[in-house]
Amino acid sequence: YRGCKTALVRQHAVTDATENGCYRAALHAPEEVAKLVRIIREQQGPIGGLVHLLPLKKFPPHQTIDLAELKQRFQLEVKSLFYLTKHLEQDLRQAPKKNAGSFLLAATAMGGDLGRTVSATQMPFFPGQGGIQGLLKTVALEWPGVRVKAVDLNLDEPAETLAQHILTEINVGDAAVEVGYQRDQRLVFAPTSAPLQKDGGHGLSIDSSWVILATGGARGITAEVAGEL
């Protein structure tokens, strides 16, 4: 009713258009995501916004699934967003230059407060969804002309309420990236700077008898840290 064209995409083994405005795609595979974006452009034109709702799908608690299933879920919920973001970069970053505006929004289901108070006795959530928050905070820094939102929801709320939260964040004009909703309460987490107290003493006394294992590579940050140690 807002006059926008929508492209509804469902996870599937095959990537194609099924009917007007509806598609299916293997969103866990980067080459299939590239194919999907190409098909949508051909049928509906440039894409001005992405609403990533796959993380709201209900799965068994992560404590009850094996490693293969855990990796599969991470691939579906988090990596798919990375692939979509990568292949939509041209569209989303060009839209502001055309005065059309653009946005990138992903929803998570960590309780509405980004998992800060949830416990094992409360509703289950997937810790891997924290990667969505990190990815979008990075995108917000790299793409200043695109409105980016990571919206955490409580799946105990009615679908209509959850949809309204998402629509609110699509239209809101503030710069908050990480946002949570618990019923009628909107939570925004704002980190603050905390200067390092260099005169506070040392927590460890490292000497030549220590063996320190550093993971990473032989260049860049890892080499600098190892050299200093």
C-alpha positions in Angstrom: 0.0 0.0 0.0 3.0 2.3 0.2 3.5 2.0 -3.5 6.7 -0.1 -3.4 7.4 -3.1 -5.5 8.4 -6.1 -3.4 10.4 -9.2 -4.2 9.6 -12.1 -1.8 12.3 -14.7 -1.7 12.0 -18.2 -0.2 14.8 -20.6 0.6 14.9 -23.4 -1.9 17.3 -25.8 -3.7 16.4 -24.1 -7.0 16.9 -20.4 -7.9 14.2 -19.0 -10.2 11.1 -16.8 -10.4 7.9 -18.5 -9.4 5.2 -15.8 -10.0 4.9 -12.1 -10.1 7.1 -10.7 -7.4 7.9 -14.1 -5.9 11.2 -16.0 -6.1 13.0 -18.9 -4.6 16.7 -19.3 -4.2 19.5 -21.3 -2.5 20.5 -18.4 -0.3 23.3 -20.3 1.3 25.2 -20.4 -2.0 27.0 -17.3 -3.2 26.6 -18.1 -6.9 22.9 -18.7 -6.5 22.4 -15.4 -4.6 24.2 -13.6 -7.6 21.8 -15.4 -9.9 18.8 -14.4 -7.8 19.8 -10.7 -7.8 20.3 -10.8 -11.5 16.8 -12.3 -12.1 15.1 -9.7 -9.8 16.8 -6.8 -11.6 15.7 -8.1 -15.0 12.1 -8.5 -13.9 11.6 -5.6 -11.5 14.5 -3.2 -11.8 17.2 -2.0 -9.4 16.8 -3.0 -5.7 16.5 -0.2 -3.2 16.1 -2.1 0.0 16.7 -5.5 1.7 14.7 -6.9 4.6 16.4 -10.1 5.8 13.9 -12.2 7.9 15.4 -15.7 7.6 16.7 -15.5 11.2 13.1 -15.3 12.5 12.4 -18.9 11.3 12.0 -21.2 14.2 14.6 -23.9 14.6 15.4 -26.4 17.4 17.5 -24.9 20.2 21.2 -24.7 19.2 22.1 -26.9 22.2 20.2 -29.8 20.7 21.8 -29.8 17.2 25.1 -31.2 16.0 28.0 -29.3 14.5 26.9 -29.9 10.9 23.4 -28.5 11.6 25.0 -25.6 13.4 27.1 -24.7 10.4 24.2 -25.1 8.1 22.1 -22.7 10.2 24.9 -20.2 10.3 25.3 -20.4 6.6 21.5 -19.9 6.0 21.0 -17.0 8.5 24.3 -15.1 8.5 26.3 -16.0 5.4 23.2 -15.5 3.2 23.0 -11.9 4.5 26.7 -11.4 3.6 26.1 -12.7 0.1 23.0 -10.6 -0.4 24.8 -7.5 0.9 27.8 -8.1 -1.4 25.7 -8.5 -4.5 23.3 -5.6 -3.7 26.1 -3.1 -3.1 25.9 -1.4 -6.4 22.1 -1.0 -6.2 22.0 0.2 -2.6 24.9 2.6 -2.8 23.7 4.1 -6.1 20.2 4.8 -4.8 21.1 7.7 -2.5 22.9 9.4 -5.4 19.6 9.3 -7.3 17.7 10.8 -4.3 15.7 7.6 -3.9 17.4 6.5 -0.6 18.1 2.9 0.3 18.1 0.7 3.3 19.5 -2.6 4.6 17.6 -4.2 7.5 18.1 -7.6 9.1 16.0 -9.0 12.0 17.3 -11.4 14.7 15.4 -13.3 17.3 17.6 -13.0 20.5 14.8 -11.9 22.8 14.5 -8.2 21.8 17.5 -7.1 23.8 20.3 -8.7 21.6 20.6 -11.6 24.0 21.8 -9.4 26.9 19.4 -10.9 29.5 18.3 -14.1 28.0 19.1 -17.3 29.9 19.0 -21.0 29.3 15.6 -21.2 31.0 14.0 -18.6 28.7 13.2 -18.8 25.0 16.0 -20.5 23.0 18.0 -18.3 20.6 20.9 -18.8 18.2 24.1 -17.1 19.4 25.4 -17.1 15.8 22.9 -14.3 15.1 25.3 -12.0 16.9 27.3 -12.1 13.6 24.4 -10.3 11.9 24.8 -7.4 14.3 28.6 -7.3 13.7 28.2 -7.4 9.9 25.6 -4.6 9.8 27.6 -2.4 12.1 30.5 -2.8 9.7 28.3 -2.1 6.7 27.0 1.1 8.4 30.5 2.4 8.7 31.5 1.5 5.1 28.3 2.6 3.4 27.4 6.0 5.1 24.7 6.8 2.5 22.7 3.7 3.2 20.4 3.4 6.2 21.4 0.2 8.1 19.4 -1.5 10.8 19.9 -4.6 12.9 16.6 -5.2 14.7 16.3 -7.7 17.5 12.8 -9.1 18.2 11.0 -11.3 20.8 9.2 -14.1 18.9 6.7 -14.4 21.7 5.1 -11.3 20.4 2.3 -11.5 17.7 3.4 -11.5 14.0 1.5 -8.2 13.5 3.5 -6.5 16.3 6.8 -7.8 14.9 5.9 -6.6 11.4 5.1 -3.1 12.8 8.5 -3.0 14.6 10.2 -3.7 11.3 8.2 -1.1 9.4 9.0 1.4 12.1 12.7 0.9 11.7 12.5 1.0 7.9 11.0 4.5 8.1 12.8 5.9 11.2 15.4 8.6 10.4 17.8 8.1 13.3 21.3 6.8 13.0 20.9 3.9 15.5 22.1 0.6 14.0 21.5 -1.9 16.8 17.9 -1.7 18.0 15.7 -4.1 20.1 12.0 -4.3 20.7 10.3 -5.8 23.8 6.6 -5.1 23.3 6.1 -1.3 23.3 9.7 -0.6 24.5 12.3 0.3 21.9 15.9 -0.4 23.1 18.9 1.3 21.6 22.4 0.3 22.7 24.9 3.1 22.5 28.5 2.2 23.3 30.6 4.9 25.0 34.4 5.5 25.0 36.3 4.2 28.0 39.9 5.6 28.1 42.6 3.0 28.9 44.1 3.6 32.3 47.8 3.1 31.5 48.9 3.8 35.1 46.7 1.1 36.6 49.4 -1.5 36.8 49.9 -4.8 34.9 47.5 -7.7 35.2 50.2 -10.2 34.1 53.9 -10.6 34.6 55.1 -12.2 31.4 58.7 -13.5 31.3 60.9 -15.6 29.0 59.5 -18.9 30.4 56.1 -18.3 28.9 55.0 -20.0 25.7 52.2 -18.0 24.0 50.0 -19.4 21.2 48.9 -16.8 18.7 46.4 -17.7 16.0 46.1 -15.9 12.7 48.8 -15.6 10.1 52.4 -14.6 9.8 51.7 -11.0 8.6 49.8 -8.0 9.8 48.4 -7.8 13.3 49.5 -11.2 14.3 53.2 -10.5 13.4 53.0 -7.1 15.2 51.7 -8.7 18.4 54.1 -11.6 18.3 57.0 -9.3 17.7 56.1 -7.1 20.7 55.7 -10.2 23.0 
